[in-house]
């Protein structure tokens, strides 16, 4: 991720997939639902809200990031693009384990 192209937007939303009311994270930008881990394809670069696709980003894998971080790997249900987002501390750990075991 090019940090020069990162826009800090940490806002709450209602998940379009599971209907959960999602609160801001307060320590970094909220970019996916912590309940179902889904997201919306709204960014070209993190936080820019410049993508017009608006497809559902479905979690398909989890991978080790830099240092001690983990990333959720997504595939857009509309355009097929692969995106990655850092896991949040309040993410659904049971679902993360299920995705890691490829049992989704």
C-alpha positions, 0 to 999 in steps of 0.5 A: 500500500502506498501510504501517500495515497491513504486517506484516513476515513474512519466512519460507521456504517450499516453493512450491506451484506449482514445488516450490522450497525458498524461503529468507527474503529477510532485507531485506524480507518474502518474498511469492512464489517467486523461481523461478516468481514465484507466490504464495498468496492468504493476505493481505488486507493484506501479512503479515496472513495473514487471507485464507481464499481460498488460491488461487494468485496467478499472475503476469500483468504487471510494472509500474513502482512508486514510485521505482526499484521494480517490482511483479509483478501477480497474478491469483488463480486461485480468486477472480480478485482482482488483487494486486501484490507488489514484485519481489525481487532474486533473482527469475527475471529471464528469467521477468520479461522473458517476462511483460513481453513478454506471452509467458506 
